[in-house]
Amino acid sequence: MTDISIRPIEQKDNAKVAEMIRYVLIEQGAPKVGTAYEDKALDQLFETYQNDRAEYFVLLEGDEILGSAGIAPLENGESTICELQKMYFHPQVRGRGLGQQMMQVCLNFAKEHQYNECYIETLPTMEPAQKLYKKSGFDYIEERLGDTGHYSCTVFMKKKLV
């Protein structure tokens, strides 16, 4: 088995991460509008996460980027709520417990940066992702929080961190 590592994104990773995320969204049959697919930030994730309370992580197998996720303040939300953003994994690394590892890295970052709650939006069809979120302590909530711009994502979940 190749070495698996999780580290903060570097500028040189931008194109590979954007390519991987778009591949996964197409593979999952996700709409290209109202999702991360059309986010302007997708092609410049390193620059987007240059904030004291934000970080974007990449999962590598060897030197190939096969997963990613980020934590950032919830846009137009309370300062104590962060959002788990753009968590995607290439099919070849799914089912190996790596999502749980990435989740832990992200939630640890959130706690270290004084967030009290973590919010996530996802698509109804992304059931394996929802299963991971439930296993990680997220609960379904009725209403959207903040202003993510992802109007096609209609499943909302939140987790208390303290």
C-alpha positions in Angstrom: 0.0 0.0 0.0 1.2 3.5 -0.9 1.7 6.2 1.7 -1.4 8.2 2.6 -0.9 11.7 3.9 -3.1 14.7 4.6 -1.6 18.2 4.4 -2.7 21.8 3.8 -3.1 22.7 0.2 -0.2 24.4 -1.6 -0.5 26.8 -4.5 0.9 24.1 -6.9 -2.1 21.8 -6.0 -4.8 24.2 -7.3 -5.3 22.7 -10.8 -5.1 19.1 -9.6 -7.6 19.6 -6.8 -10.1 21.5 -9.1 -9.8 18.7 -11.7 -10.4 16.0 -9.1 -13.5 17.8 -7.6 -15.0 18.3 -11.1 -14.4 14.7 -11.9 -16.2 13.5 -8.8 -19.1 15.9 -9.3 -19.6 14.6 -12.9 -19.2 11.0 -11.7 -21.8 11.6 -9.0 -24.2 13.1 -11.5 -24.3 16.4 -9.6 -25.7 19.5 -11.2 -23.1 21.9 -12.5 -25.0 24.9 -11.3 -25.7 25.6 -7.7 -22.9 23.4 -6.6 -19.1 23.6 -6.0 -18.7 22.8 -9.8 -19.2 26.4 -10.7 -17.5 28.1 -7.8 -15.1 30.7 -8.9 -12.9 29.7 -5.9 -12.5 26.1 -7.2 -9.6 27.0 -9.4 -7.8 29.0 -6.7 -8.4 27.1 -3.5 -5.0 27.9 -2.0 -5.7 31.6 -2.3 -9.3 31.3 -1.1 -8.3 29.7 2.2 -5.6 32.3 3.1 -7.5 33.3 6.3 -6.5 32.8 9.9 -9.7 30.7 10.6 -9.7 28.7 7.3 -7.7 25.8 5.9 -8.1 23.5 2.9 -6.5 20.0 3.1 -5.5 17.5 0.5 -5.3 13.8 0.8 -2.5 12.2 -1.1 -1.7 8.6 -2.0 1.9 8.8 -2.8 2.1 12.1 -4.6 -1.4 11.9 -6.2 -4.2 14.1 -4.9 -7.2 11.8 -4.4 -9.3 13.7 -1.8 -9.8 17.1 -0.3 -11.8 19.1 2.2 -11.8 22.5 3.9 -12.9 24.5 6.9 -13.9 28.1 6.7 -16.1 30.6 8.4 -19.7 30.2 7.3 -20.4 33.0 4.8 -22.9 35.5 6.3 -23.2 33.2 9.4 -22.3 33.5 13.0 -18.6 33.8 13.8 -18.8 30.6 15.9 -20.0 28.5 13.0 -17.7 27.1 10.4 -18.5 25.2 7.3 -17.0 21.9 6.1 -16.5 22.7 2.5 -15.7 20.9 -0.7 -15.1 17.4 0.7 -14.6 15.1 -2.2 -12.8 11.8 -2.7 -11.8 10.0 -6.0 -13.5 6.7 -6.3 -10.2 4.8 -6.0 -9.9 5.9 -2.3 -13.5 5.5 -1.1 -14.4 2.8 1.4 -11.0 2.8 3.1 -11.8 5.0 6.1 -9.9 8.0 4.6 -13.0 10.2 4.7 -13.1 9.7 8.5 -9.4 10.6 8.7 -10.0 13.8 6.7 -13.1 14.6 8.7 -11.0 14.4 11.9 -8.3 16.6 10.6 -10.9 19.2 9.6 -12.9 19.1 12.9 -9.6 19.3 14.9 -8.7 22.5 12.9 -12.2 23.9 13.6 -11.9 23.2 17.3 -8.4 24.7 17.5 -9.8 27.9 15.9 -12.6 28.4 18.4 -15.6 27.3 16.3 -18.5 25.9 18.4 -20.4 24.3 15.5 -19.7 23.0 12.0 -22.3 23.2 9.2 -22.4 21.3 5.9 -24.6 21.2 2.8 -24.8 18.3 0.4 -26.9 16.8 -2.3 -29.7 14.3 -1.5 -28.1 11.8 -3.8 -24.8 11.8 -1.9 -25.9 9.2 0.6 -22.5 7.7 1.4 -21.3 11.3 2.3 -24.3 11.7 4.6 -23.6 8.4 6.2 -20.0 9.7 7.0 -21.4 13.0 8.4 -23.9 11.1 10.6 -21.1 8.8 11.8 -19.0 11.9 12.6 -21.8 13.4 14.8 -23.6 15.6 12.4 -27.4 15.9 12.6 -29.9 16.9 10.0 -31.3 20.4 10.3 -34.4 21.8 8.5 -33.0 25.1 7.2 -30.0 26.4 5.3 -27.5 28.5 7.3 -25.4 31.4 5.9 -25.1 32.0 2.2 -23.0 29.3 0.5 -24.5 29.9 -3.0 -25.0 26.2 -3.4 -28.8 26.3 -4.0 -28.8 22.8 -5.5 -27.5 21.4 -2.2 -30.7 20.8 -0.2 -29.5 18.6 2.7 -28.3 20.6 5.7 -26.4 19.2 8.7 -24.7 20.6 11.7 -22.5 19.3 14.5 -21.7 20.8 17.9 -17.9 21.0 18.5 -17.9 21.9 22.2 
